[in-house]
């Protein structure tokens, strides 16, 4: 019995000793707090671009950020020693080892500091210690805000030898600025007829003031006599009729070029123009080579310009001024569609400098060699917002341009403030501006109500198939509005 008693006493003591070494289950488990490995951007980073940024703080272990503590994350900015508003936290996300904070509303040229206090970030395990506080400072890139010019156009055309008729038309259009917008419609079919403006008149009772024509079928002119489809630019009866009835004549040029010298010869010798196109992805024709004297490409463009000049001279000889819009939609879509040097048309394929050189070459050739002083020159921009920063690089210069136009294809009929101000700014307010092409027509009354002095709009197609807002009712509204000018209205002003 004594031995048994001794064993029980020993066991009791041993168990007591064992339990006395076990920690209290309510005590926290001592685990190291998360430590910062890196930040992106790094603290003190300069020239951060854009008005939004994701700041990523990376820790040495998985973390979490509780909802109640996310509100403690702040962003502050300093500009010239004073606090600025605008920037704010859009989203906070803790995933694995990263704390990602999305900051929006950043201004240019401002130093910002993101503050994450202690207690916001902690380890992923239960009862783990919080990470220390962290601050990440960065400075946004300073972007000079462009000056918004007011429209105050030059009273003279850029050509000092402009015909009296061209100067008079220019002055008449300027006189309407801010009060009226000329209506316009591009020709359809063979691109040298009045079918489109007559169709609009059949619906509204009035013709558009501007009729737009196109040398898109230059290589087929004149077509063989046995063709059922005929285009002959020597027949200028359509623009002459429109001018005589009180309207304004406008020409553009979808300039088709051959894919090779042999394709050019095939067209000349047997009328096979299968190798011709104007889209940059459908022809290897090089604007850079075309600007070099001695190349077949240069010879081709000079001969084509000679043909067009001959047709335009028919109008010049009759005292008819022409609003001339060549090399349209080049400025702005260069590199826009993801393929290097792949602007929409071949004349934009080489970038800004060759395109400007070709525009200047054409103007100098038309005026100095062929004496075409009846032309009012329009420079057209691609309206895409992402391309707007490129516009100035493509501008040929004030001495070469009379109007700055932009082509707008939007799913509404609202006033176009961004496009308007960008065009005015490009010309520093000295060049009148126009909607040189549009799908759905921006409402002239709304444009004028928003202080947008567009000189004219030129609708590409009046039908609702492609542009559903151009209904007959809308056309009637526009053509009867006191904000727009029809051919019939213009005829009275030209007398």
C-alpha positions in Angstrom: 0.0 0.0 0.0 2.9 2.3 0.7 4.3 1.9 -2.7 1.0 2.6 -4.4 0.6 5.8 -2.3 4.0 7.0 -3.3 3.2 6.5 -7.0 0.0 8.4 -6.8 1.8 11.3 -5.1 4.6 11.3 -7.8 2.0 11.2 -10.6 0.1 14.1 -9.1 3.2 16.3 -8.8 4.3 15.4 -12.3 1.0 16.3 -13.9 0.9 19.6 -11.9 4.4 20.4 -13.2 3.3 19.6 -16.7 0.2 21.8 -16.7 2.2 24.6 -15.0 4.4 24.8 -18.2 1.4 25.2 -20.7 0.6 28.8 -21.7 -2.9 30.1 -21.0 -5.1 29.6 -24.1 -6.3 33.2 -23.9 -2.7 34.6 -24.4 -2.0 35.8 -28.0 0.3 33.7 -30.2 3.4 35.7 -30.8 3.7 36.0 -34.6 5.8 38.7 -36.4 3.9 41.6 -37.9 3.9 42.0 -41.7 6.9 44.0 -43.0 7.0 46.1 -46.2 9.0 44.7 -49.0 8.4 47.4 -51.7 6.1 50.0 -53.0 5.0 50.8 -56.5 5.5 53.6 -57.4 8.5 54.0 -55.1 8.4 56.7 -52.4 9.4 60.0 -54.0 8.6 58.9 -57.6 8.3 61.8 -60.2 6.3 62.4 -63.4 3.5 60.0 -62.7 1.2 60.3 -65.7 -2.6 60.4 -65.8 -5.4 61.3 -63.5 -5.6 57.8 -62.0 -3.0 55.5 -60.4 -2.8 52.1 -58.6 -0.4 52.3 -55.6 0.8 48.8 -54.6 2.4 48.1 -51.3 3.9 44.6 -51.1 4.5 42.8 -47.7 6.5 39.8 -46.7 3.4 37.7 -45.9 -0.2 37.4 -46.7 -2.2 40.3 -45.3 -5.7 41.6 -44.8 -7.2 45.0 -44.5 -10.5 45.1 -42.6 -13.4 47.2 -43.8 -13.5 49.3 -40.7 -9.8 50.3 -41.1 -9.9 51.0 -44.9 -11.5 54.3 -44.1 -8.2 55.3 -42.4 -6.3 55.3 -45.7 -6.0 58.8 -47.0 -4.4 60.7 -49.9 -3.4 64.3 -49.7 -1.7 66.6 -52.2 0.4 69.7 -52.1 0.7 72.3 -54.8 2.8 75.4 -54.3 2.7 74.8 -50.6 -1.1 74.6 -50.3 -3.5 71.7 -50.1 -5.5 70.8 -53.2 -8.7 68.8 -53.5 -10.0 66.5 -56.2 -8.0 63.3 -55.6 -9.7 60.5 -53.7 -9.5 56.8 -52.9 -11.7 54.8 -55.4 -10.9 51.3 -54.2 -8.8 49.4 -51.7 -8.0 45.7 -52.2 -5.8 43.4 -50.0 -4.9 40.2 -51.8 -2.2 37.8 -50.8 0.9 39.9 -50.0 -0.4 43.1 -51.8 -2.3 46.1 -50.6 -3.6 47.9 -53.8 -5.1 51.4 -53.4 -6.7 53.0 -56.5 -6.5 56.8 -56.4 -8.5 58.9 -58.9 -8.8 62.6 -59.7 -5.1 63.4 -59.7 -4.1 66.9 -61.0 -1.0 67.5 -63.0 2.2 68.8 -61.3 1.1 67.9 -57.8 2.9 66.1 -55.0 0.6 63.5 -53.3 1.1 61.3 -50.3 -0.8 58.1 -49.6 -1.0 57.4 -45.8 -1.7 53.9 -44.4 -1.7 54.2 -40.6 -0.8 51.4 -38.2 -3.7 49.1 -37.6 -5.0 49.1 -41.2 -2.9 46.2 -42.4 -2.4 43.0 -40.3 -1.3 39.5 -40.9 -3.7 37.0 -42.3 -3.5 34.7 -39.2 -5.7 35.1 -36.2 -4.4 37.5 -33.5 -1.5 38.7 -35.6 0.2 42.0 -35.0 -0.5 45.0 -37.3 2.0 46.3 -39.8 3.6 49.6 -39.1 2.3 52.8 -40.8 3.6 53.7 -44.3 3.5 56.7 -46.5 4.2 56.8 -50.2 4.8 60.2 -51.8 4.8 60.8 -55.6 4.5 63.7 -58.0 2.3 63.8 -61.0 3.7 64.9 -64.4 3.0 68.6 -65.0 0.8 68.9 -68.1 0.4 72.4 -69.6 -3.3 73.0 -70.1 -3.8 74.3 -73.6 -5.1 77.8 -74.0 -8.7 77.9 -75.0 -8.9 80.5 -77.8 -11.9 82.5 -78.8 -12.8 82.4 -82.4 -11.7 85.6 -84.2 -11.0 84.6 -87.8 -8.7 86.3 -90.2 -10.8 88.5 -92.6 -8.7 87.5 -95.6 -8.0 84.1 -97.3 -4.6 82.7 -97.0 -4.0 83.1 -100.7 -3.2 86.8 -101.4 -4.1 86.2 -105.1 -7.5 84.7 -104.3 -10.2 85.5 -106.8 -12.8 88.2 -105.9 -15.5 85.5 -105.9 -13.6 83.3 -103.4 -12.9 86.2 -101.1 -16.5 87.4 -101.2 -17.8 83.9 -100.4 -15.3 83.6 -97.5 -16.5 87.0 -96.1 -20.1 85.9 -96.5 -19.6 82.7 -94.5 -17.7 84.7 -91.8 -20.6 87.1 -91.6 -22.9 84.3 -90.6 -20.7 83.0 -87.8 -22.4 82.7 -84.5 -25.9 83.2 -85.9 -26.3 80.7 -88.7 -24.7 77.4 -89.8 -24.7 76.4 -93.5 -26.4 73.0 -94.2 -24.5 70.6 -96.5 -24.7 67.2 -98.0 -22.1 65.0 -99.8 -23.0 63.7 -103.2 -23.9 60.0 -103.7 -23.6 57.6 -106.6 -21.0 58.8 -109.0 -20.0 61.5 -106.6 -20.4 64.3 -109.2 -24.2 64.8 -109.2 -27.0 66.6 -107.3 -29.0 63.5 -106.5 -28.5 63.8 -102.7 -29.3 67.5 -102.3 -32.4 67.1 -104.6 -33.5 64.2 -102.4 -33.3 66.3 -99.3 -35.2 69.1 -101.0 -38.0 66.6 -102.0 -38.5 65.9 -98.2 -37.9 69.4 -96.8 -38.7 71.8 -99.6 -35.2 73.3 -99.4 -31.7 72.3 -100.7 -28.6 72.2 -98.5 -26.5 75.3 -99.0 -23.3 73.2 -99.6 -23.1 70.4 -102.1 -20.1 68.2 -101.7 -18.5 66.4 -104.6 -15.6 63.8 -104.7 -12.9 63.0 -107.2 -13.0 59.4 -105.9 -13.5 58.0 -109.5 -10.8 60.0 -111.1 -9.1 57.0 -112.8 -12.4 56.1 -114.5 -13.1 59.6 -115.9 -14.1 59.7 -118.6 -15.6 56.2 -118.6 -16.0 54.3 -122.0 -19.1 55.3 -123.9 -20.6 51.8 -123.7 -20.6 51.7 -119.9 -24.0 51.9 -118.2 -22.3 53.5 -115.2 -20.8 56.8 -116.3 -18.6 59.5 -114.6 -17.0 62.3 -116.5 -15.5 65.1 -114.4 -15.3 67.2 -117.6 -19.1 67.5 -117.1 -19.3 70.1 -114.3 -23.0 70.7 -114.9 -24.0 69.6 -111.4 -21.8 72.0 -109.4 -22.4 74.8 -111.9 -26.2 74.4 -111.5 -25.8 74.4 -107.7 -23.8 77.5 -107.7 -26.1 79.3 -110.1 -29.0 78.5 -107.9 -27.3 80.2 -104.9 -25.4 77.3 -103.3 -21.8 76.7 -102.5 -19.6 74.1 -104.2 -17.3 71.8 -102.2 -14.9 69.1 -103.5 -12.9 66.4 -101.7 -10.7 63.6 -103.0 -10.6 59.9 -102.0 -7.3 59.6 -103.8 -7.0 56.1 -105.4 -3.4 55.1 -106.1 -1.9 52.1 -107.9 -0.2 49.3 -105.9 2.7 49.2 -108.3 4.1 50.8 -111.4 2.8 47.9 -113.4 -0.7 48.5 -112.0 -0.4 52.1 -113.1 0.5 51.0 -116.6 -2.4 48.5 -116.6 -4.8 51.3 -115.9 -3.4 53.6 -118.6 -3.1 50.9 -121.3 -6.2 48.8 -120.9 -8.4 50.5 -118.2 -7.7 47.8 -115.6 -7.7 49.6 -112.3 -7.8 46.5 -110.1 -4.6 47.5 -108.3 -5.9 50.9 -107.2 -7.1 51.8 -103.6 -6.9 54.6 -101.1 -7.0 52.6 -97.8 -3.5 52.2 -96.3 -4.0 48.5 -95.5 -5.0 47.8 -99.1 -2.1 49.5 -101.0 1.7 49.5 -100.5 1.8 52.9 -102.2 4.4 55.0 -100.3 3.8 58.7 -99.6 7.5 59.0 -98.8 8.5 57.7 -102.2 5.8 59.9 -103.9 7.5 63.0 -102.5 10.8 62.1 -104.1 11.4 63.5 -107.5 12.4 60.9 -110.1 10.3 58.1 -108.7 7.3 56.6 -110.5 5.2 57.4 -107.5 6.1 61.1 -107.7 5.3 61.1 -111.5 2.0 59.5 -110.8 0.8 62.0 -108.1 1.9 64.9 -110.2 -0.1 63.6 -113.2 -3.1 63.0 -111.0 -2.9 66.5 -109.6 -2.7 67.8 -113.2 -6.0 66.0 -114.0 -7.8 67.3 -111.0 -6.5 70.8 -111.6 -7.9 70.7 -115.1 -11.4 69.8 -113.8 -11.2 72.5 -111.1 -10.2 75.1 -113.7 -13.5 74.6 -115.5 -15.2 76.0 -112.4 -12.5 78.7 -112.0 -13.1 79.9 -115.6 -16.7 80.4 -114.7 -15.9 82.4 -111.6 -17.1 79.7 -109.2 -15.1 79.4 -106.0 -14.6 75.9 -104.5 -14.2 74.9 -101.0 -11.4 72.3 -101.4 -10.8 69.6 -98.8 -7.9 67.3 -99.8 -6.1 64.6 -97.7 -9.0 64.3 -95.3 -8.9 62.6 -92.0 -5.1 62.1 -91.9 -4.4 64.1 -88.8 -5.1 62.0 -85.8 -5.5 58.4 -86.8 -1.8 57.7 -87.4 -1.0 54.7 -85.2 -4.4 54.9 -83.6 -5.6 51.4 -84.7 -2.7 49.4 -83.2 -0.5 48.8 -86.2 2.6 50.9 -86.7 2.3 53.5 -89.5 -1.2 52.3 -90.3 -3.3 55.4 -90.7 -6.6 55.0 -92.4 -5.6 56.4 -95.8 -2.2 56.2 -97.6 -1.6 59.9 -97.3 -1.4 59.5 -93.5 0.6 56.3 -93.6 4.1 58.0 -93.4 3.3 60.1 -90.4 2.7 63.8 -89.9 5.7 65.3 -91.8 5.1 63.6 -95.2 1.4 64.4 -95.1 2.1 68.0 -94.4 4.6 68.1 -97.3 2.1 66.6 -99.7 -0.6 69.1 -98.7 1.8 72.0 -99.2 3.0 70.5 -102.5 -0.5 70.3 -103.8 -1.4 73.8 -102.8 1.8 75.3 -104.3 1.2 73.2 -107.5 -2.4 74.2 -107.9 -1.8 77.9 -107.4 1.7 78.5 -108.9 1.6 76.0 -111.8 -2.1 75.9 -112.7 -3.3 79.3 -111.4 -6.1 77.9 -109.3 -6.9 80.9 -107.1 -10.6 80.1 -106.7 -9.9 77.5 -104.0 -10.7 77.9 -100.3 -8.5 75.3 -98.5 -9.8 73.1 -95.7 -7.7 71.0 -93.4 -9.6 68.0 -91.9 -8.9 66.3 -88.6 -9.9 62.9 -87.3 -12.2 63.5 -84.4 -11.2 60.6 -82.3 -10.5 61.8 -78.7 -7.4 59.7 -78.3 -5.8 61.3 -81.4 -6.5 64.9 -80.4 -3.0 65.4 -78.9 -1.5 64.7 -82.4 -3.4 67.3 -84.3 -0.9 70.1 -84.0 1.9 67.9 -85.4 -0.1 67.4 -88.6 -1.2 71.0 -89.2 0.3 72.3 -92.5 0.4 75.9 -91.2 -1.8 79.0 -91.2 -0.4 80.1 -94.6 -1.8 77.0 -96.2 -5.2 76.6 -94.5 -8.4 78.7 -94.6 -10.8 76.5 -92.6 -10.2 73.8 -90.0 -12.7 71.0 -90.2 -13.4 67.8 -88.2 -15.4 64.8 -89.2 -17.8 63.7 -86.5 -19.7 60.4 -86.4 -21.6 60.2 -83.1 -24.7 58.5 -81.9 -26.4 61.7 -81.0 -27.4 65.1 -82.3 -25.9 67.2 -79.4 -23.5 70.1 -79.7 -19.9 69.0 -80.0 -17.9 71.1 -77.5 -14.7 69.1 -77.4 -14.4 69.0 -81.2 -15.2 72.7 -81.5 -12.7 73.9 -79.0 -10.0 71.7 -80.3 -10.5 73.0 -83.8 -10.5 76.6 -82.6 -7.4 76.0 -80.5 -5.5 74.4 -83.4 -5.9 77.6 -85.4 -5.4 79.8 -82.3 -8.8 81.3 -83.1 -7.7 82.7 -86.4 -9.2 80.0 -88.6 -13.0 79.5 -88.9 -14.1 75.9 -88.2 -16.6 73.5 -89.8 -18.1 70.0 -89.4 -16.5 68.8 -92.6 -18.3 65.4 -92.4 -20.9 64.0 -90.1 -23.3 61.0 -89.8 -26.1 62.0 -87.4 -26.3 65.8 -87.8 -25.4 67.9 -84.7 -28.4 70.1 -84.2 -27.4 73.6 -85.4 -29.7 75.3 -82.8 -28.0 73.4 -80.0 -24.5 74.2 -81.4 -25.3 77.9 -81.6 -26.9 77.7 -78.2 -23.6 76.4 -76.8 -21.7 79.3 -78.5 -20.2 77.0 -81.2 -19.7 79.0 -84.4 -19.5 76.2 -86.9 -19.5 77.5 -90.4 -21.2 74.5 -91.9 -22.0 70.8 -91.5 -21.7 68.3 -94.3 -23.7 65.2 -93.8 -22.3 62.0 -95.4 -25.7 60.3 -95.9 -29.1 61.6 -95.1 -30.8 58.2 -94.8 -31.7 56.5 -91.5 -30.2 53.2 -92.5 -26.7 54.2 -91.4 -27.6 57.2 -89.3 -30.9 56.6 -87.7 -31.3 60.0 -86.2 -31.5 61.7 -89.6 -35.2 61.1 -89.9 -37.4 63.1 -92.3 -38.9 64.9 -89.4 -35.4 65.9 -88.2 -34.4 67.1 -91.6 -37.5 69.2 -91.8 -36.7 70.7 -88.4 -33.1 71.5 -89.4 -34.0 73.0 -92.8 -36.8 75.2 -91.4 -34.7 76.3 -88.4 -33.6 79.9 -88.1 -30.2 78.5 -87.0 -29.4 76.9 -90.4 -28.9 78.2 -94.0 -30.3 76.5 -97.0 -29.5 77.1 -100.7 -32.6 79.1 -101.0 -31.6 81.3 -98.0 -28.1 81.7 -99.3 -29.3 82.8 -102.7 -30.9 85.8 -101.2 -27.7 86.7 -99.3 -25.5 86.3 -102.4 -27.5 88.9 -104.4 
